[in-house]
Amino acid sequence: TGPIIAATDYVRAVPESIRAFLPEGRRYLTLGTDGFGRSEDRPALRRHFEVDAECIALAALARLARKGDLKPQQVAQAVKDLGIDPEKVDPVVA
């Protein structure tokens, strides 16, 4: 019943290709590295495009909060605990 988070080192179109095969009504979020070439190495690329372990965990927590399973304060605390910069420019917009 929870959210499904799909993350890839490639463009989001890769995990988007299975959306039609997921159970109806499930929330599905895809994270990808649309726009490679902005980072020195894979770890930097993943952090820039917010597809590293910390950002994937935060995405899942945020979705659970949206669903009402977590309090927004828990997500705010996770941002701090995971070392994520909440002021960072959205990589898709940048």
Beta strands, then each sheet from edge to edge (+ up, - down):
strand 1: 4-7
strand 2: 28-31
sheet 1: 1+ 2+
end
